Amino acid sequence: MDVIPAIDLLNGQVVRLRKGSYQEVTVYNDDPLDQARTYKAHGFNHIHIVDLNGAKEGTFKNLSVIESIVDKLDMSVQTGGGIRTFDDVQKMFDHGLSKIVCSSMAIKNEQDWLKALSTYGDRCILGMDLKDGKIAYAGWLKTLDESTDEFLQRMIGHGLKEVLCTDISRDGTLEGVNAPLYRDLMQKYPETRFIASGGVADEEDLKRLKSINAHAVVVGRAYYEGKLTLDQMKRYNG
């Protein structure tokens, strides 16, 4: 299992939102490069970065920050937030990103999303945010009419290999990871790599995910709030 440390960027700062609300923001570090350097020093070479300005405004205000992490620290970065067109996808890869995560684009601009899947293959991760069992998009304000299973099967048919699945009800809450959700998805789609996200609270959650052979997990608030140390995270990484 890969443990992937998270950096959420808002106005150049490392923050976390609670359940995706921009009204509930906690700032953890004013220097994202310093935060990434800390991860690197503990042996983490791949990190997950979300551009919250991009997600909200559609402008990549933090791209230069992300690029500096890639260039100066030689780290592998997967990023999401505000990627809405095929040109945006190309731009991310041109700036050195290893993978991109798309959620709203896959729903609102499926043509470009499928073009990205066809062009870049497993460098494209579907961001699947679940709200009451349905796929949410547009800042989690809307849900897709098509069932989760129908949508996933269709995307897999187009070559999708990796899914970052977030349980919105638990995101940023430290309430515990929804292990049964990921176990069920893995059983239904054994050839697809699922990255768990949302609710990780402590080492027990990493144990649960490891026990079901989860492909990967993104860890954010639990680390920033001191519920998990980097040494504990490293123990379950790999």
N, C-alpha and C positions, 0 to 999 in steps of 0.2 A: 504494500500500500504506500502511495506517495502522500506525504503530508506537505501541503502547499501553504506557506504563510501568505497572508493577505495584506495588501496596502490599499486602502480606499482614499482617493485623492479628491479634495475639495478646496479650490482656491490655493493650490500648492501646499496644503497641509495634509497630514495623515489623520483621518477621522474615521468614525464609525457612525452609521445611522441605526436607529432602532426601528425595525420593521419597515425600513426603506423611507422613513419620514425625514425630510429635510428640516423639519422643525425640532427634531430630536437628534442633535449632532453633538458628538463628543470629540474634542481634538486631543490626539495622543502625542503628536510630534510635529514640530514646525519644519522639520528637515527630512523629507522623504528619502533622500540619498543616504543620510545617516541611518535611517531605519533599515533600508535595504542592506547597508553595509553590516549591520548587526546580524541580519539573517545569514549573510554570506559567511561571516566569521564563525557561525555555528554549523556550517556545512550545508546550508540550503542554497542550491544553485538555481532553483526554479521557483518563481513567485507569481502570485495572482494580483494584478492591479486593476482596480476599477476607477475610471475617470467619471466621477460623479457630476462634474460640470458638463461633460459630454453627454451623459445620460439625460440630464435635465434640459440642456440648452442646445445640444447638437453641435457644439463647438469644442474642439480638442484643446482646451485651455491648458491641460497638464501634459501635453505630448512631449514638450521639451524636457520636462522632469523625468518622464518615463525613458526617453531616449538617453538621458545622462546616466541612468541606472544601468541600462544595457551596455553603453559604451565604456563607462568608467569602471564598472564592476564585473563586466563580462558575465552577466547573469542572463538566464533564459526567462523571458517574461511572457505570460499570457495576459491579454488585456481585453476589457470590454467597457462599454459606456459610450453611447452616441454613434456607434458604427451603424450607418443606415443605408449605405450604397456600396456597390462593388468598388467604386473608386476609393471609398473610405477604407475598405479592406486592403486594397493595394497600397494605400498610403501607410497603413500600419506596418505592413511587411517591409516597405521601403525604408521605414525608420528602425528596422531591426527587431521587431517583435517576433517571437517564435510561434505564437498561436493567438488567434482572436476568438472572442466569445460574443456571440450575437443572440439576442432574444427578440426584441421588437422587430428587427429587420427581417427575421425569418418568417414573421407573420404579416407584416405590413408591406414588405418588399420582397416577396418570395422569389421573384424572378432573379433579382441580384444575388440573393442568398444561395439559390441553387447554382448560379454561375460561380460563386465563390467556392462552393463545395466541389464543383466539377473541376475548377482550376487548381485549388490548393489542397483538396483532399482532407487528410486528418489534421491539418493545421487549423481547421475551422471547428470550433466547439459550439454546440447549441446550448444557449443559456435557457434552461427550462425552469421557469419560476412557477411553482404550484400554489394555488389558492383554492382551498376547499375542493381539491382534486382536479381542478381545471387549470389550464395554462394561462397565466396572467401576463399582460404586456402593457405598454404605454404607462410606465411608472407604476405598474401593478394596479392601475385603476380600471382596466378592462380585462375580460376573460374571453378566451376563444370558444366559439360555439362547437367547433370540431372536438371530439373527445381526445384525451391525451393519447390513448392507444392508437387511434386512427392517424393522428398527426405524427407520432413517433414512427409508426410503421411506414408511412409515406416518406419521411425523411431518411430513414434507414435504406429504403429502396433507392434513394438518390445518392447513397454513398456515405451517409452520416456514420461516424465511428465513435464520437465522444460527446457526452452530455454533462454539463454542469447543472445539477438539479438542486434547486433551492426550495426548501419548505418555508414559504413566506411567514407563516404563523410563528416560526421559531427564530427567524433571522435576527441576529443581534440581541436575543433575549436571554441567552445562557440557560435556556430551559431544558437542554438535552437534545441530542440528535435524534431524528426520526429514523432509527435503524430499520424498522420493518418496511418503510417506504422504499429504501434502497435495496433491501433484500428482495422485495417483490419485483422491482424493476429489473434487477439482475437475473432473476429466474425467468422472466418473460423475454428478456432480450440479452441472452448470454454472450453474444458477439459484440455488444456495445459496451464501451467503457463509461462508467458513471462516476462522476466526481460529486461527493456529498458536500452540501453547503447549508448552513443555517442551524443554529442552536447548540453547536458544540460548546460544552460547559466545562469539561474536565477530562482527566486521563481515562476515566471509565468510558467516555464516549469514543475515544480512540480505540480502546479495547474492543468495544462492541463492533465498530466498523471493521477492525482487523479480523475479528472472528467470523464475519460474513464474507471476507475476502473482497471488501470494497476496493475499487481501483485506486481511488484517491479521496482526500478530504481537504477542503479549504478551512484554515483556522484564522480567525480574526480577533473578535472581542475577547474570547477566552484567554488569549495570550496577553492582550493589552490590559486586561483587568487583573492579571496575575493569577488566573485560575489554572493556567498551563505554562510551564517553563519551556524554553527552547530545547533544553536537554530532554525533557519528557517528549516533546514533539519529535525530536530527532530519533528517539528510541523506537518509534513506530514508523519511521520513514524508511522506505525501501524494503 
